[in-house]
Amino acid sequence: MLARSSNIQHPSGITIQTPVLVSSFSSKGFRFIKNGKKQQSEAFELIQVTAEALTEAVLLSAYDLNHYYPSIKSFRNFSFAPQVLFIDSGGYETLEDYDFSEAYRHPAKIKKWDLGLYEKVLAQWPPYYPAIIVSYDHGSERRVDLRKQIESAEKLRTKYPSHLIDFLIKPGKKGAMLDINEIISNISLLKNFPIIGLTEKELGESILERMQNIKKVREALDSVSNKAPIHLFGNLDPLSSVLYFLSGAEIFDG
């Protein structure tokens, strides 16, 4: 078994102990409510309802913060004080497909989104919220190979030293599965990233295949003395999360 507990040191001084279950909020699939001149996502109401219970880790999309949620400063108006906030880059919201697990599928036009807009959100991020920022991904843009993804994530890491980078590895082609052999052959290039992200549905067709692939990546990281925890995106299920944890993943969102 590769299950473990890690301590992640954030530049703000806080320590995040794994395993971590991250409450994730996205506008995708929800309706939109007119709020003055701006549309507000119905998902924001869910944040308000659950705010007092969100004490450890929360994932919000920069795409939503830019287009649908009120200003991040407005979160201070109610009891919203997680230990750390993951800022996703908007790849999920700009993806035309839906996950099988989604209960709601209200259609929404994909608005303009690019790396420049993502960095605009990051530049405005208030210092009182320790953040872990996810490497840039856009669901509708052409995919690039792993080395180019690493180069792009390294630029973010250098530009925002007060945050931690969660390097989300994506397939080189749209609609494809992750190339585990490519990841393993380039494993030494991941040494500067404190968290390595993988998306559940891109790891394989079955739970067993996904477990095996998580195990391979974890063992490859360990072989080069890289203790960065694996963040499994899109999974927060009582059964499968435990199985993935035993396989080497430590952070789960959904």
Contacts in CASP RR format, 6 or more apart in sequence:
PFRMAT RR
TARGET T0000
AUTHOR 0000-0000-0000
METHOD contacts of the structure
MODEL  1
MLARSSNIQHPSGITIQTPVLVSSFSSKGFRFIKNGKKQQSEAFELIQVT
AEALTEAVLLSAYDLNHYYPSIKSFRNFSFAPQVLFIDSGGYETLEDYDF
SEAYRHPAKIKKWDLGLYEKVLAQWPPYYPAIIVSYDHGSERRVDLRKQI
ESAEKLRTKYPSHLIDFLIKPGKKGAMLDINEIISNISLLKNFPIIGLTE
KELGESILERMQNIKKVREALDSVSNKAPIHLFGNLDPLSSVLYFLSGAE
IFDG
1 246 0 8 1.000
2 215 0 8 1.000
2 218 0 8 1.000
2 219 0 8 1.000
2 246 0 8 1.000
2 247 0 8 1.000
2 248 0 8 1.000
3 245 0 8 1.000
3 246 0 8 1.000
3 248 0 8 1.000
4 18 0 8 1.000
4 248 0 8 1.000
4 250 0 8 1.000
5 17 0 8 1.000
5 18 0 8 1.000
5 19 0 8 1.000
5 250 0 8 1.000
6 17 0 8 1.000
6 18 0 8 1.000
6 227 0 8 1.000
6 229 0 8 1.000
6 250 0 8 1.000
7 15 0 8 1.000
7 16 0 8 1.000
7 17 0 8 1.000
7 18 0 8 1.000
8 15 0 8 1.000
8 16 0 8 1.000
8 17 0 8 1.000
8 18 0 8 1.000
8 164 0 8 1.000
8 194 0 8 1.000
8 195 0 8 1.000
8 229 0 8 1.000
9 15 0 8 1.000
10 16 0 8 1.000
10 84 0 8 1.000
10 130 0 8 1.000
10 132 0 8 1.000
10 164 0 8 1.000
11 161 0 8 1.000
11 162 0 8 1.000
11 163 0 8 1.000
11 164 0 8 1.000
12 130 0 8 1.000
12 162 0 8 1.000
13 130 0 8 1.000
14 83 0 8 1.000
14 84 0 8 1.000
14 130 0 8 1.000
16 57 0 8 1.000
16 83 0 8 1.000
16 84 0 8 1.000
18 229 0 8 1.000
18 250 0 8 1.000
18 251 0 8 1.000
19 245 0 8 1.000
19 250 0 8 1.000
19 251 0 8 1.000
19 252 0 8 1.000
20 56 0 8 1.000
20 57 0 8 1.000
20 250 0 8 1.000
20 251 0 8 1.000
20 252 0 8 1.000
21 56 0 8 1.000
21 57 0 8 1.000
21 236 0 8 1.000
21 241 0 8 1.000
21 252 0 8 1.000
21 253 0 8 1.000
22 57 0 8 1.000
22 58 0 8 1.000
22 59 0 8 1.000
22 86 0 8 1.000
22 236 0 8 1.000
22 251 0 8 1.000
22 252 0 8 1.000
22 253 0 8 1.000
22 254 0 8 1.000
23 50 0 8 1.000
23 54 0 8 1.000
23 57 0 8 1.000
23 58 0 8 1.000
23 59 0 8 1.000
23 236 0 8 1.000
23 253 0 8 1.000
23 254 0 8 1.000
24 58 0 8 1.000
24 59 0 8 1.000
24 88 0 8 1.000
24 234 0 8 1.000
24 236 0 8 1.000
24 253 0 8 1.000
24 254 0 8 1.000
25 43 0 8 1.000
25 44 0 8 1.000
25 46 0 8 1.000
25 47 0 8 1.000
25 58 0 8 1.000
25 59 0 8 1.000
25 60 0 8 1.000
25 61 0 8 1.000
25 64 0 8 1.000
26 43 0 8 1.000
26 61 0 8 1.000
26 64 0 8 1.000
26 88 0 8 1.000
26 92 0 8 1.000
26 93 0 8 1.000
27 41 0 8 1.000
27 42 0 8 1.000
27 43 0 8 1.000
27 61 0 8 1.000
27 63 0 8 1.000
27 64 0 8 1.000
27 67 0 8 1.000
27 68 0 8 1.000
27 69 0 8 1.000
27 93 0 8 1.000
27 108 0 8 1.000
28 92 0 8 1.000
28 93 0 8 1.000
28 98 0 8 1.000
28 102 0 8 1.000
28 108 0 8 1.000
29 98 0 8 1.000
29 102 0 8 1.000
29 104 0 8 1.000
29 105 0 8 1.000
29 106 0 8 1.000
29 107 0 8 1.000
29 108 0 8 1.000
30 41 0 8 1.000
30 42 0 8 1.000
30 43 0 8 1.000
30 104 0 8 1.000
30 106 0 8 1.000
31 42 0 8 1.000
31 106 0 8 1.000
32 39 0 8 1.000
32 40 0 8 1.000
32 41 0 8 1.000
32 42 0 8 1.000
32 68 0 8 1.000
32 106 0 8 1.000
32 108 0 8 1.000
33 39 0 8 1.000
33 40 0 8 1.000
33 41 0 8 1.000
33 42 0 8 1.000
34 40 0 8 1.000
35 70 0 8 1.000
38 68 0 8 1.000
39 67 0 8 1.000
39 68 0 8 1.000
40 68 0 8 1.000
40 69 0 8 1.000
40 70 0 8 1.000
41 64 0 8 1.000
41 68 0 8 1.000
41 69 0 8 1.000
43 64 0 8 1.000
43 68 0 8 1.000
44 68 0 8 1.000
44 69 0 8 1.000
44 70 0 8 1.000
47 54 0 8 1.000
47 75 0 8 1.000
47 80 0 8 1.000
48 78 0 8 1.000
51 78 0 8 1.000
51 79 0 8 1.000
51 80 0 8 1.000
52 79 0 8 1.000
54 80 0 8 1.000
54 81 0 8 1.000
54 82 0 8 1.000
55 81 0 8 1.000
55 82 0 8 1.000
55 83 0 8 1.000
56 82 0 8 1.000
56 83 0 8 1.000
56 84 0 8 1.000
57 82 0 8 1.000
57 83 0 8 1.000
57 84 0 8 1.000
57 85 0 8 1.000
57 86 0 8 1.000
58 82 0 8 1.000
58 85 0 8 1.000
58 86 0 8 1.000
59 85 0 8 1.000
59 86 0 8 1.000
59 87 0 8 1.000
59 88 0 8 1.000
59 253 0 8 1.000
59 254 0 8 1.000
60 69 0 8 1.000
60 85 0 8 1.000
60 86 0 8 1.000
60 87 0 8 1.000
60 88 0 8 1.000
61 87 0 8 1.000
61 88 0 8 1.000
61 89 0 8 1.000
61 90 0 8 1.000
61 92 0 8 1.000
61 93 0 8 1.000
62 87 0 8 1.000
62 88 0 8 1.000
62 89 0 8 1.000
62 90 0 8 1.000
62 117 0 8 1.000
62 118 0 8 1.000
62 121 0 8 1.000
62 122 0 8 1.000
63 88 0 8 1.000
63 89 0 8 1.000
63 90 0 8 1.000
63 91 0 8 1.000
63 93 0 8 1.000
63 94 0 8 1.000
63 111 0 8 1.000
63 113 0 8 1.000
63 118 0 8 1.000
64 90 0 8 1.000
64 93 0 8 1.000
65 72 0 8 1.000
65 87 0 8 1.000
65 121 0 8 1.000
66 113 0 8 1.000
66 117 0 8 1.000
66 120 0 8 1.000
66 121 0 8 1.000
67 111 0 8 1.000
72 124 0 8 1.000
72 125 0 8 1.000
72 126 0 8 1.000
72 129 0 8 1.000
73 126 0 8 1.000
83 130 0 8 1.000
84 130 0 8 1.000
84 131 0 8 1.000
84 132 0 8 1.000
85 129 0 8 1.000
85 130 0 8 1.000
85 131 0 8 1.000
85 132 0 8 1.000
86 131 0 8 1.000
86 132 0 8 1.000
86 133 0 8 1.000
86 134 0 8 1.000
86 166 0 8 1.000
86 253 0 8 1.000
87 121 0 8 1.000
87 122 0 8 1.000
87 125 0 8 1.000
87 131 0 8 1.000
87 132 0 8 1.000
87 133 0 8 1.000
87 134 0 8 1.000
87 163 0 8 1.000
88 134 0 8 1.000
89 118 0 8 1.000
89 133 0 8 1.000
89 134 0 8 1.000
89 135 0 8 1.000
89 136 0 8 1.000
89 137 0 8 1.000
89 138 0 8 1.000
89 168 0 8 1.000
90 113 0 8 1.000
90 118 0 8 1.000
90 137 0 8 1.000
90 138 0 8 1.000
90 139 0 8 1.000
91 137 0 8 1.000
91 138 0 8 1.000
91 139 0 8 1.000
92 139 0 8 1.000
93 110 0 8 1.000
93 113 0 8 1.000
94 110 0 8 1.000
94 113 0 8 1.000
94 138 0 8 1.000
94 139 0 8 1.000
94 140 0 8 1.000
94 141 0 8 1.000
95 139 0 8 1.000
95 140 0 8 1.000
96 110 0 8 1.000
96 139 0 8 1.000
96 140 0 8 1.000
98 105 0 8 1.000
99 201 0 8 1.000
99 234 0 8 1.000
110 140 0 8 1.000
113 138 0 8 1.000
114 138 0 8 1.000
115 136 0 8 1.000
115 152 0 8 1.000
118 136 0 8 1.000
119 159 0 8 1.000
122 133 0 8 1.000
122 160 0 8 1.000
122 163 0 8 1.000
125 131 0 8 1.000
125 163 0 8 1.000
127 162 0 8 1.000
131 163 0 8 1.000
131 164 0 8 1.000
132 163 0 8 1.000
132 164 0 8 1.000
132 165 0 8 1.000
132 166 0 8 1.000
132 195 0 8 1.000
133 156 0 8 1.000
133 160 0 8 1.000
133 163 0 8 1.000
133 164 0 8 1.000
133 165 0 8 1.000
133 166 0 8 1.000
134 166 0 8 1.000
134 168 0 8 1.000
135 149 0 8 1.000
135 152 0 8 1.000
135 153 0 8 1.000
135 156 0 8 1.000
135 165 0 8 1.000
135 166 0 8 1.000
135 167 0 8 1.000
135 168 0 8 1.000
136 152 0 8 1.000
136 153 0 8 1.000
136 156 0 8 1.000
137 168 0 8 1.000
137 170 0 8 1.000
139 174 0 8 1.000
142 174 0 8 1.000
143 170 0 8 1.000
143 171 0 8 1.000
143 172 0 8 1.000
143 173 0 8 1.000
143 174 0 8 1.000
143 176 0 8 1.000
144 152 0 8 1.000
144 172 0 8 1.000
145 172 0 8 1.000
145 182 0 8 1.000
146 169 0 8 1.000
146 172 0 8 1.000
146 179 0 8 1.000
146 182 0 8 1.000
146 183 0 8 1.000
146 186 0 8 1.000
147 186 0 8 1.000
147 189 0 8 1.000
149 167 0 8 1.000
149 169 0 8 1.000
149 170 0 8 1.000
150 167 0 8 1.000
150 186 0 8 1.000
150 189 0 8 1.000
150 190 0 8 1.000
153 165 0 8 1.000
153 167 0 8 1.000
153 193 0 8 1.000
154 192 0 8 1.000
156 165 0 8 1.000
157 165 0 8 1.000
157 192 0 8 1.000
157 193 0 8 1.000
164 194 0 8 1.000
164 195 0 8 1.000
165 193 0 8 1.000
165 194 0 8 1.000
165 195 0 8 1.000
166 193 0 8 1.000
166 194 0 8 1.000
166 195 0 8 1.000
166 196 0 8 1.000
166 197 0 8 1.000
166 231 0 8 1.000
167 190 0 8 1.000
167 193 0 8 1.000
167 195 0 8 1.000
167 196 0 8 1.000
167 197 0 8 1.000
168 197 0 8 1.000
168 198 0 8 1.000
168 199 0 8 1.000
168 231 0 8 1.000
168 233 0 8 1.000
169 178 0 8 1.000
169 183 0 8 1.000
169 196 0 8 1.000
169 197 0 8 1.000
169 198 0 8 1.000
170 178 0 8 1.000
170 199 0 8 1.000
170 202 0 8 1.000
171 177 0 8 1.000
171 178 0 8 1.000
171 179 0 8 1.000
171 202 0 8 1.000
172 179 0 8 1.000
176 202 0 8 1.000
177 202 0 8 1.000
177 203 0 8 1.000
177 204 0 8 1.000
178 198 0 8 1.000
178 199 0 8 1.000
178 202 0 8 1.000
178 203 0 8 1.000
178 204 0 8 1.000
178 213 0 8 1.000
180 213 0 8 1.000
180 216 0 8 1.000
180 217 0 8 1.000
183 217 0 8 1.000
183 220 0 8 1.000
184 216 0 8 1.000
184 217 0 8 1.000
184 220 0 8 1.000
187 217 0 8 1.000
187 220 0 8 1.000
187 221 0 8 1.000
187 223 0 8 1.000
187 224 0 8 1.000
187 226 0 8 1.000
188 224 0 8 1.000
190 196 0 8 1.000
190 221 0 8 1.000
190 226 0 8 1.000
190 228 0 8 1.000
191 224 0 8 1.000
191 226 0 8 1.000
193 228 0 8 1.000
194 228 0 8 1.000
195 228 0 8 1.000
195 229 0 8 1.000
195 230 0 8 1.000
195 231 0 8 1.000
195 251 0 8 1.000
196 217 0 8 1.000
196 221 0 8 1.000
196 228 0 8 1.000
196 229 0 8 1.000
196 230 0 8 1.000
196 231 0 8 1.000
197 230 0 8 1.000
197 231 0 8 1.000
197 232 0 8 1.000
197 233 0 8 1.000
198 213 0 8 1.000
198 214 0 8 1.000
198 217 0 8 1.000
198 230 0 8 1.000
198 231 0 8 1.000
198 232 0 8 1.000
198 233 0 8 1.000
198 249 0 8 1.000
199 232 0 8 1.000
199 233 0 8 1.000
199 234 0 8 1.000
200 210 0 8 1.000
200 232 0 8 1.000
200 233 0 8 1.000
200 234 0 8 1.000
200 235 0 8 1.000
200 240 0 8 1.000
200 244 0 8 1.000
201 234 0 8 1.000
203 209 0 8 1.000
203 210 0 8 1.000
203 213 0 8 1.000
203 214 0 8 1.000
204 210 0 8 1.000
204 213 0 8 1.000
207 240 0 8 1.000
207 243 0 8 1.000
210 244 0 8 1.000
210 247 0 8 1.000
211 243 0 8 1.000
211 244 0 8 1.000
211 246 0 8 1.000
211 247 0 8 1.000
212 247 0 8 1.000
214 230 0 8 1.000
214 232 0 8 1.000
214 244 0 8 1.000
214 247 0 8 1.000
214 248 0 8 1.000
214 249 0 8 1.000
215 247 0 8 1.000
215 248 0 8 1.000
217 230 0 8 1.000
218 230 0 8 1.000
218 247 0 8 1.000
218 248 0 8 1.000
218 249 0 8 1.000
221 227 0 8 1.000
221 228 0 8 1.000
221 230 0 8 1.000
229 249 0 8 1.000
229 250 0 8 1.000
229 251 0 8 1.000
230 248 0 8 1.000
230 249 0 8 1.000
230 250 0 8 1.000
230 251 0 8 1.000
231 249 0 8 1.000
231 250 0 8 1.000
231 251 0 8 1.000
231 252 0 8 1.000
231 253 0 8 1.000
232 241 0 8 1.000
232 244 0 8 1.000
232 249 0 8 1.000
232 251 0 8 1.000
232 252 0 8 1.000
232 253 0 8 1.000
233 253 0 8 1.000
234 252 0 8 1.000
234 253 0 8 1.000
234 254 0 8 1.000
235 241 0 8 1.000
235 244 0 8 1.000
235 252 0 8 1.000
235 253 0 8 1.000
235 254 0 8 1.000
236 252 0 8 1.000
236 253 0 8 1.000
236 254 0 8 1.000
241 252 0 8 1.000
244 252 0 8 1.000
245 252 0 8 1.000
END
